Amino acid sequence: MADEVNNLAEASPELGPAGRLRERILSTRGRLAIIAGAFVIWIMDVVFSRFLIIRGTISGVDADHARLVENIGTAIFVVTIIVLIIAVLRGSREAMFRIIAVYLTFSVIQVIFSVITMVSSVTARKGFGLGSLWDVAAMYALSVTVFTFVYVYLDVVTPKGAFIWPAREGEIPPTPNIADYIFISLNVNSTYGPTSEVVMSRPTKLIMGLQVLLSILMLTVLIARAVSATS
């Protein structure tokens, strides 16, 4: 069934890249990929929060807040998986996209909370080696991962897509995959904007602006930690 949907999508270039991707996501294999993506985000966030507490990067009230956010995130993850499974069994598209929106929104909130927590802990981390910068790298990876899935979602729910995908002259723009969105997210996190894709959606531009701000904060933490570690 999934192969039939994929073949139909490839045979319908008039759908556009985002439309073809949406059809893939709505296939059985695509829905399983959504569940896997939610699981990856949840695992990365839980591991990151636990290590921040275990390594002593955060403590006291910050650690309590981190545990609370982690517990809420776990509860939302469980609800997300249950609803997604029900949506897969019933074939309900709207319910699936709604629960994905809720989960991704909270995932972005978790990233914001984690970055703010790291900024507040900068002055408390003095005299540690460069190995103490692991959490900045982990936060960077978590941010890239979360916003990758956010861009996938925005692209498939935006009429005609949130991005214009480049193609060779005379060829139909290819159907984007996860690697393309990782590329966009990495560009935003490092060079503050996509290098080849054109952004057409205002909500997507706002989300990119938020990612840029978080990236600047992470860079600030990285510089402050590096100076502290070598002083």
Backbone as CSV, one residue per row, in Angstrom:
resi,resn,N_x,N_y,N_z,CA_x,CA_y,CA_z,C_x,C_y,C_z
1,MET,0.833,-1.206,0.000,0.000,0.000,0.000,0.871,1.261,0.000
2,ALA,1.918,1.247,0.812,2.813,2.404,0.891,3.497,2.629,-0.448
3,ASP,3.926,1.532,-1.121,4.597,1.674,-2.407,3.662,2.259,-3.452
4,GLU,2.387,1.869,-3.369,1.421,2.400,-4.317,1.251,3.901,-4.143
5,VAL,1.192,4.345,-2.876,1.060,5.782,-2.599,2.287,6.531,-3.073
6,ASN,3.477,5.963,-2.826,4.704,6.608,-3.245,4.787,6.708,-4.763
7,ASN,4.420,5.630,-5.460,4.443,5.647,-6.912,3.456,6.672,-7.464
8,LEU,2.281,6.760,-6.812,1.282,7.742,-7.230,1.808,9.155,-7.039
9,ALA,2.489,9.376,-5.916,3.028,10.711,-5.642,4.071,11.102,-6.677
10,GLU,4.984,10.153,-7.013,6.021,10.458,-7.984,5.420,10.677,-9.374
11,ALA,4.294,10.025,-9.622,3.665,10.154,-10.931,2.794,11.406,-11.027
12,SER,2.725,12.200,-9.955,1.876,13.389,-9.937,2.716,14.617,-9.646
13,PRO,3.530,15.065,-10.602,4.398,16.223,-10.359,3.625,17.500,-10.080
14,GLU,2.337,17.556,-10.522,1.554,18.764,-10.293,1.291,19.004,-8.808
15,LEU,1.471,17.990,-7.988,1.305,18.154,-6.542,2.374,19.067,-5.959
16,GLY,3.519,19.130,-6.608,4.630,19.896,-6.074,5.416,19.060,-5.077
17,PRO,6.654,19.476,-4.767,7.485,18.705,-3.839,6.820,18.473,-2.482
18,ALA,6.248,19.530,-1.885,5.622,19.387,-0.568,4.391,18.492,-0.634
19,GLY,3.612,18.599,-1.709,2.428,17.768,-1.858,2.780,16.299,-1.992
20,ARG,3.843,16.014,-2.741,4.272,14.622,-2.886,4.803,14.079,-1.573
21,LEU,5.516,14.936,-0.831,6.009,14.505,0.475,4.850,14.228,1.424
22,ARG,3.829,15.060,1.371,2.649,14.861,2.228,2.009,13.501,1.949
23,GLU,1.915,13.132,0.682,1.343,11.836,0.343,2.197,10.694,0.889
24,ARG,3.490,10.878,0.857,4.376,9.855,1.417,4.179,9.725,2.921
25,ILE,4.078,10.887,3.585,3.907,10.866,5.040,2.595,10.198,5.423
26,LEU,1.568,10.380,4.609,0.261,9.807,4.916,0.179,8.322,4.598
27,SER,1.214,7.781,3.979,1.244,6.333,3.763,1.563,5.629,5.074
28,THR,1.389,4.322,5.097,1.654,3.560,6.322,3.104,3.702,6.761
29,ARG,4.013,3.593,5.822,5.432,3.730,6.154,5.738,5.136,6.661
30,GLY,5.111,6.129,6.063,5.336,7.505,6.489,4.857,7.751,7.902
31,ARG,3.719,7.161,8.257,3.197,7.338,9.616,4.101,6.662,10.638
32,LEU,4.659,5.527,10.270,5.620,4.870,11.164,6.870,5.725,11.326
33,ALA,7.257,6.421,10.256,8.410,7.316,10.337,8.129,8.473,11.288
34,ILE,6.890,8.958,11.315,6.511,10.030,12.238,6.656,9.565,13.678
35,ILE,6.177,8.351,13.947,6.301,7.800,15.295,7.773,7.672,15.680
36,ALA,8.598,7.204,14.733,10.028,7.067,14.991,10.668,8.425,15.260
37,GLY,10.245,9.459,14.511,10.777,10.795,14.721,10.431,11.344,16.091
38,ALA,9.184,11.130,16.524,8.771,11.572,17.866,9.587,10.859,18.933
39,PHE,9.870,9.581,18.699,10.655,8.801,19.660,12.087,9.334,19.746
40,VAL,12.675,9.678,18.606,14.043,10.207,18.585,14.122,11.511,19.368
41,ILE,13.166,12.420,19.135,13.168,13.697,19.847,13.034,13.476,21.346
42,TRP,12.133,12.575,21.741,11.914,12.321,23.165,13.169,11.740,23.815
43,ILE,13.795,10.766,23.167,14.999,10.148,23.714,16.114,11.177,23.866
44,MET,16.324,11.993,22.834,17.384,13.000,22.894,17.148,13.988,24.027
45,ASP,15.895,14.413,24.215,15.595,15.380,25.268,15.778,14.774,26.653
46,VAL,15.318,13.527,26.839,15.455,12.869,28.144,16.926,12.661,28.487
47,VAL,17.692,12.152,27.532,19.120,11.911,27.780,19.836,13.216,28.084
48,PHE,19.510,14.261,27.333,20.147,15.556,27.553,19.840,16.095,28.944
49,SER,18.564,16.042,29.352,18.171,16.557,30.667,18.836,15.766,31.792
50,ARG,18.856,14.436,31.649,19.464,13.604,32.694,20.945,13.899,32.852
51,PHE,21.647,14.054,31.728,23.078,14.317,31.802,23.373,15.688,32.376
52,LEU,22.523,16.674,32.092,22.724,17.994,32.684,22.680,17.913,34.203
53,ILE,21.757,17.101,34.713,21.609,16.956,36.167,22.734,16.107,36.746
54,ILE,23.043,14.973,36.097,24.069,14.058,36.607,25.446,14.720,36.624
55,ARG,25.767,15.464,35.555,27.075,16.117,35.474,27.166,17.374,36.322
56,GLY,26.065,17.785,36.922,26.083,18.965,37.774,26.063,20.282,37.025
57,THR,25.734,20.225,35.712,25.642,21.466,34.946,24.531,22.345,35.489
58,ILE,23.433,21.708,35.875,22.347,22.437,36.535,22.041,21.752,37.855
59,SER,21.575,22.509,38.811,21.259,21.954,40.129,20.203,22.825,40.793
60,GLY,19.744,22.382,41.936,18.773,23.166,42.683,17.459,23.345,41.949
61,VAL,17.006,24.600,41.906,15.722,24.910,41.269,15.749,24.584,39.784
62,ASP,16.857,24.875,39.119,16.962,24.589,37.683,16.797,23.099,37.410
63,ALA,17.392,22.272,38.270,17.270,20.824,38.105,15.832,20.368,38.323
64,ASP,15.163,20.969,39.298,13.755,20.629,39.546,12.888,21.005,38.347
65,HIS,13.151,22.164,37.774,12.402,22.597,36.596,12.666,21.671,35.418
66,ALA,13.938,21.254,35.281,14.295,20.356,34.182,13.562,19.023,34.315
67,ARG,13.468,18.510,35.555,12.743,17.247,35.781,11.259,17.409,35.457
68,LEU,10.691,18.560,35.852,9.273,18.806,35.576,9.004,18.848,34.077
69,VAL,9.845,19.590,33.344,9.673,19.688,31.888,9.862,18.323,31.240
70,GLU,10.820,17.552,31.745,11.053,16.205,31.216,9.839,15.312,31.428
71,ASN,9.246,15.380,32.622,8.064,14.560,32.919,6.870,14.957,32.040
72,ILE,6.697,16.262,31.855,5.614,16.728,30.987,5.858,16.259,29.557
73,GLY,7.107,16.366,29.126,7.453,15.923,27.783,7.186,14.440,27.588
74,THR,7.489,13.631,28.609,7.233,12.192,28.526,5.738,11.921,28.417
75,ALA,4.941,12.635,29.216,3.487,12.451,29.170,2.936,12.816,27.797
76,ILE,3.410,13.940,27.252,2.950,14.355,25.923,3.391,13.355,24.864
77,PHE,4.595,12.820,25.025,5.082,11.819,24.077,4.184,10.585,24.080
78,VAL,3.821,10.099,25.268,2.964,8.919,25.374,1.609,9.181,24.722
79,VAL,1.027,10.348,25.022,-0.265,10.702,24.413,-0.130,10.796,22.896
80,THR,0.984,11.392,22.439,1.222,11.527,20.995,1.240,10.164,20.315
81,ILE,1.978,9.233,20.889,2.100,7.901,20.301,0.747,7.206,20.257
82,ILE,-0.009,7.313,21.339,-1.327,6.663,21.387,-2.246,7.234,20.311
83,VAL,-2.301,8.579,20.225,-3.166,9.216,19.232,-2.717,8.891,17.818
84,LEU,-1.398,8.873,17.593,-0.890,8.548,16.263,-1.262,7.121,15.860
85,ILE,-1.160,6.193,16.812,-1.528,4.806,16.517,-3.010,4.711,16.171
86,ILE,-3.844,5.416,16.945,-5.283,5.429,16.657,-5.545,6.051,15.286
87,ALA,-4.819,7.155,14.980,-4.997,7.818,13.683,-4.578,6.906,12.542
88,VAL,-3.492,6.129,12.751,-3.035,5.197,11.725,-4.085,4.119,11.480
89,LEU,-4.671,3.582,12.578,-5.663,2.515,12.450,-6.953,3.028,11.804
90,ARG,-7.322,4.256,12.122,-8.566,4.818,11.599,-8.375,5.573,10.281
91,GLY,-7.136,5.862,9.951,-6.880,6.617,8.728,-7.273,8.078,8.842
92,SER,-7.250,8.628,10.064,-7.640,10.017,10.293,-6.445,10.942,10.072
93,ARG,-6.467,11.707,8.985,-5.355,12.588,8.660,-5.320,13.829,9.546
94,GLU,-6.463,14.450,9.762,-6.503,15.704,10.517,-6.037,15.511,11.952
95,ALA,-6.490,14.434,12.584,-6.079,14.167,13.968,-4.572,13.965,14.047
96,MET,-4.021,13.306,13.039,-2.589,13.049,13.035,-1.794,14.346,12.969
97,PHE,-2.192,15.256,12.089,-1.454,16.503,11.955,-1.642,17.407,13.175
98,ARG,-2.801,17.351,13.806,-3.026,18.167,15.010,-2.098,17.724,16.149
99,ILE,-2.035,16.417,16.379,-1.214,15.925,17.490,0.269,16.147,17.198
100,ILE,0.655,16.075,15.935,2.041,16.372,15.567,2.363,17.827,15.876
101,ALA,1.417,18.728,15.574,1.615,20.159,15.845,1.804,20.400,17.334
102,VAL,0.979,19.742,18.157,1.088,19.897,19.610,2.436,19.391,20.107
103,TYR,2.831,18.228,19.625,4.088,17.634,20.090,5.291,18.474,19.673
104,LEU,5.304,18.955,18.427,6.422,19.756,17.968,6.478,21.101,18.684
105,THR,5.309,21.675,18.994,5.276,22.934,19.739,5.927,22.773,21.101
106,PHE,5.560,21.682,21.803,6.166,21.465,23.111,7.650,21.134,22.981
107,SER,8.046,20.447,21.914,9.460,20.137,21.702,10.273,21.412,21.539
108,VAL,9.722,22.397,20.822,10.399,23.682,20.657,10.490,24.400,22.005
109,ILE,9.418,24.326,22.796,9.438,24.929,24.136,10.526,24.287,24.994
110,GLN,10.685,22.975,24.877,11.739,22.284,25.616,13.118,22.784,25.199
111,VAL,13.315,22.998,23.912,14.604,23.505,23.431,14.850,24.903,23.998
112,ILE,13.839,25.761,23.965,13.971,27.110,24.511,14.328,27.061,25.992
113,PHE,13.620,26.202,26.747,13.884,26.060,28.177,15.318,25.593,28.420
114,SER,15.768,24.614,27.637,17.115,24.066,27.828,18.185,25.113,27.535
115,VAL,17.979,25.909,26.486,18.955,26.943,26.145,19.007,28.005,27.244
116,ILE,17.841,28.425,27.727,17.802,29.426,28.801,18.478,28.874,30.061
117,THR,18.251,27.601,30.353,18.890,26.974,31.512,20.403,26.973,31.363
118,MET,20.884,26.680,30.166,22.326,26.681,29.928,22.911,28.074,30.091
119,VAL,22.195,29.090,29.607,22.673,30.467,29.745,22.772,30.852,31.217
120,SER,21.765,30.456,32.003,21.765,30.804,33.427,22.833,30.063,34.212
121,SER,23.364,28.975,33.658,24.358,28.180,34.377,25.786,28.544,34.003
122,VAL,25.966,29.511,33.109,27.309,29.845,32.628,28.218,30.282,33.759
123,THR,27.729,31.195,34.608,28.582,31.735,35.680,28.909,30.700,36.736
124,ALA,28.121,29.625,36.800,28.371,28.602,37.814,29.376,27.569,37.351
125,ARG,29.773,27.597,36.086,30.681,26.605,35.533,32.045,27.229,35.293
126,LYS,32.870,27.247,36.304,34.201,27.820,36.183,35.249,26.769,36.522
127,GLY,36.385,26.857,35.805,37.482,25.965,36.096,37.334,24.567,35.537
128,PHE,36.343,24.293,34.707,36.165,22.978,34.101,36.951,22.924,32.793
129,GLY,37.335,21.719,32.372,38.057,21.568,31.123,37.146,21.740,29.932
130,LEU,37.771,21.657,28.748,36.994,21.804,27.526,35.996,20.669,27.349
131,GLY,36.227,19.559,28.071,35.276,18.457,28.008,33.911,18.836,28.544
132,SER,33.852,19.899,29.323,32.572,20.339,29.877,31.679,20.985,28.820
133,LEU,32.215,21.173,27.622,31.432,21.792,26.552,30.538,20.784,25.834
134,TRP,30.531,19.526,26.303,29.732,18.487,25.643,28.266,18.873,25.573
135,ASP,27.774,19.539,26.652,26.348,19.845,26.689,25.951,20.891,25.642
136,VAL,26.889,21.782,25.287,26.603,22.753,24.242,26.452,22.033,22.901
137,ALA,27.340,21.064,22.648,27.247,20.278,21.414,25.960,19.468,21.375
138,ALA,25.587,18.889,22.529,24.354,18.094,22.604,23.136,18.985,22.382
139,MET,23.170,20.188,22.949,22.061,21.119,22.768,21.950,21.547,21.309
140,TYR,23.089,21.732,20.678,23.111,22.090,19.259,22.457,20.983,18.429
141,ALA,22.820,19.728,18.717,22.254,18.590,17.980,20.762,18.463,18.223
142,LEU,20.331,18.682,19.458,18.907,18.606,19.782,18.129,19.691,19.045
143,SER,18.671,20.897,19.014,18.011,22.000,18.317,17.871,21.707,16.829
144,VAL,18.943,21.232,16.214,18.906,20.898,14.787,17.860,19.822,14.517
145,THR,17.802,18.813,15.370,16.854,17.711,15.178,15.409,18.184,15.291
146,VAL,15.111,18.920,16.354,13.731,19.385,16.574,13.272,20.277,15.428
147,PHE,14.106,21.246,15.053,13.699,22.179,13.997,13.657,21.502,12.626
148,THR,14.410,20.429,12.452,14.302,19.655,11.212,12.880,19.154,11.025
149,PHE,12.320,18.548,12.078,10.958,18.024,11.995,9.921,19.155,11.928
150,VAL,10.234,20.278,12.558,9.328,21.426,12.464,9.228,21.900,11.021
151,TYR,10.354,21.952,10.318,10.344,22.399,8.920,9.638,21.394,8.009
152,VAL,9.785,20.115,8.311,9.030,19.112,7.552,7.538,19.363,7.722
153,TYR,7.114,19.557,8.964,5.692,19.786,9.242,5.191,21.047,8.540
154,LEU,5.926,22.137,8.671,5.493,23.398,8.064,5.407,23.286,6.546
155,ASP,6.313,22.532,5.964,6.316,22.401,4.508,5.094,21.638,4.005
156,VAL,4.720,20.567,4.725,3.614,19.734,4.229,2.240,20.314,4.561
157,VAL,2.156,21.189,5.576,0.843,21.758,5.913,0.609,23.116,5.260
158,THR,1.663,23.720,4.727,1.513,25.008,4.050,1.032,24.781,2.621
159,PRO,-0.040,25.454,2.205,-0.499,25.312,0.815,0.625,25.611,-0.170
160,LYS,0.889,24.679,-1.074,1.957,24.757,-2.077,3.345,24.683,-1.462
161,GLY,3.417,24.428,-0.165,4.708,24.241,0.479,5.292,25.508,1.063
162,ALA,6.118,25.344,2.090,6.766,26.483,2.740,8.062,26.876,2.042
163,PHE,8.610,25.969,1.221,9.880,26.223,0.536,9.724,26.024,-0.965
164,ILE,10.571,26.725,-1.712,10.722,26.448,-3.139,11.997,25.630,-3.287
165,TRP,11.859,24.411,-3.809,12.991,23.512,-3.917,13.642,23.651,-5.293
166,PRO,14.940,23.879,-5.320,15.621,24.070,-6.606,15.713,22.763,-7.385
167,ALA,15.800,22.883,-8.699,15.945,21.716,-9.568,16.800,22.092,-10.761
168,ARG,17.397,21.089,-11.391,18.160,21.337,-12.615,17.220,21.796,-13.718
169,GLU,17.763,22.564,-14.635,16.950,23.118,-15.711,16.256,22.016,-16.505
170,GLY,14.948,22.184,-16.688,14.169,21.221,-17.456,13.691,20.020,-16.661
171,GLU,14.046,19.949,-15.363,13.642,18.822,-14.537,12.612,19.247,-13.501
172,ILE,11.794,18.290,-13.087,10.802,18.533,-12.046,11.506,18.586,-10.695
173,PRO,11.188,19.564,-9.828,11.807,19.609,-8.490,11.610,18.287,-7.762
174,PRO,12.656,17.725,-7.182,12.547,16.424,-6.523,11.723,16.494,-5.249
175,THR,11.197,15.350,-4.858,10.488,15.269,-3.580,11.503,15.349,-2.452
176,PRO,11.389,16.320,-1.550,12.376,16.436,-0.468,12.293,15.270,0.504
177,ASN,13.400,14.984,1.157,13.415,13.970,2.204,14.059,14.549,3.456
178,ILE,14.260,13.716,4.453,14.727,14.202,5.750,16.096,14.873,5.647
179,ALA,16.945,14.403,4.728,18.275,14.992,4.572,18.180,16.453,4.142
180,ASP,17.196,16.779,3.300,17.033,18.155,2.845,16.659,19.083,3.998
181,TYR,15.813,18.603,4.883,15.384,19.442,6.006,16.474,19.546,7.076
182,ILE,17.268,18.479,7.232,18.431,18.563,8.127,19.389,19.629,7.605
183,PHE,19.573,19.659,6.290,20.445,20.653,5.658,19.956,22.064,5.949
184,ILE,18.647,22.273,5.831,18.076,23.596,6.123,18.294,23.960,7.587
185,SER,17.992,23.016,8.485,18.131,23.287,9.914,19.578,23.578,10.289
186,LEU,20.522,22.832,9.711,21.941,23.084,9.977,22.358,24.457,9.470
187,ASN,21.844,24.841,8.303,22.169,26.156,7.753,21.673,27.273,8.662
188,VAL,20.436,27.121,9.145,19.866,28.146,10.017,20.653,28.225,11.315
189,ASN,21.074,27.077,11.835,21.808,27.045,13.098,23.230,27.585,12.971
190,SER,23.782,27.544,11.753,25.184,27.928,11.594,25.380,29.184,10.754
191,THR,24.660,29.283,9.641,24.836,30.448,8.768,23.635,31.381,8.793
192,TYR,22.656,31.070,9.658,21.501,31.938,9.868,20.611,32.078,8.629
193,GLY,20.453,31.011,7.885,19.513,31.033,6.771,19.799,29.935,5.777
194,PRO,18.768,29.472,5.051,18.987,28.455,4.027,19.812,29.022,2.883
195,THR,20.658,28.200,2.280,21.562,28.682,1.232,21.015,28.464,-0.169
196,SER,20.098,27.533,-0.354,19.613,27.250,-1.701,18.091,27.265,-1.803
197,GLU,17.381,26.895,-0.740,15.922,26.870,-0.773,15.371,28.264,-0.455
198,VAL,14.298,28.625,-1.129,13.644,29.918,-0.891,12.477,29.709,0.062
199,VAL,12.416,30.522,1.117,11.350,30.407,2.117,10.177,31.279,1.687
200,MET,8.999,30.668,1.558,7.813,31.389,1.090,6.768,31.599,2.181
201,SER,6.915,30.932,3.304,5.911,30.964,4.371,6.347,31.907,5.486
202,ARG,5.478,32.849,5.853,5.806,33.771,6.945,5.973,33.048,8.281
203,PRO,5.073,32.106,8.646,5.295,31.360,9.893,6.649,30.654,9.909
204,THR,7.058,30.122,8.763,8.352,29.451,8.692,9.483,30.444,8.907
205,LYS,9.342,31.649,8.360,10.356,32.682,8.572,10.468,33.042,10.052
206,LEU,9.333,33.118,10.733,9.351,33.427,12.171,10.031,32.317,12.958
207,ILE,9.730,31.068,12.592,10.363,29.935,13.269,11.867,29.950,13.035
208,MET,12.272,30.274,11.819,13.703,30.370,11.525,14.353,31.470,12.350
209,GLY,13.637,32.593,12.507,14.159,33.667,13.345,14.369,33.203,14.780
210,LEU,13.423,32.422,15.295,13.556,31.873,16.649,14.767,30.953,16.736
211,GLN,14.958,30.113,15.733,16.105,29.206,15.748,17.414,29.976,15.709
212,VAL,17.436,31.062,14.945,18.636,31.901,14.886,18.951,32.479,16.259
213,LEU,17.939,33.002,16.946,18.148,33.568,18.285,18.689,32.519,19.247
214,LEU,18.115,31.316,19.200,18.593,30.237,20.068,20.031,29.856,19.716
215,SER,20.334,29.874,18.424,21.690,29.551,17.989,22.692,30.574,18.510
216,ILE,22.308,31.852,18.484,23.191,32.901,19.006,23.432,32.708,20.500
217,LEU,22.378,32.345,21.223,22.528,32.089,22.658,23.457,30.908,22.905
218,MET,23.310,29.854,22.098,24.190,28.688,22.256,25.640,29.062,21.960
219,LEU,25.837,29.903,20.952,27.187,30.361,20.633,27.758,31.181,21.781
220,THR,26.918,32.007,22.396,27.356,32.807,23.542,27.787,31.910,24.694
221,VAL,26.986,30.872,24.964,27.337,29.930,26.027,28.644,29.223,25.699
222,LEU,28.809,28.821,24.426,30.018,28.124,24.016,31.260,28.982,24.245
223,ILE,31.193,30.254,23.854,32.338,31.151,24.025,32.622,31.378,25.501
224,ALA,31.567,31.629,26.286,31.745,31.870,27.712,32.337,30.641,28.403
225,ARG,31.844,29.460,28.072,32.376,28.226,28.668,33.834,27.990,28.268
226,ALA,34.133,28.236,26.987,35.491,28.011,26.519,36.472,28.934,27.237
227,VAL,36.104,30.201,27.409,36.957,31.153,28.121,37.126,30.730,29.570
228,SER,36.011,30.300,30.206,36.058,29.871,31.611,36.914,28.622,31.777
229,ALA,36.818,27.708,30.782,37.546,26.446,30.901,39.058,26.621,30.762
230,THR,39.461,27.658,30.062,40.886,27.858,29.828,41.486,28.936,30.719
231,SER,40.669,29.509,31.618,41.178,30.588,32.471,41.559,30.056,33.844
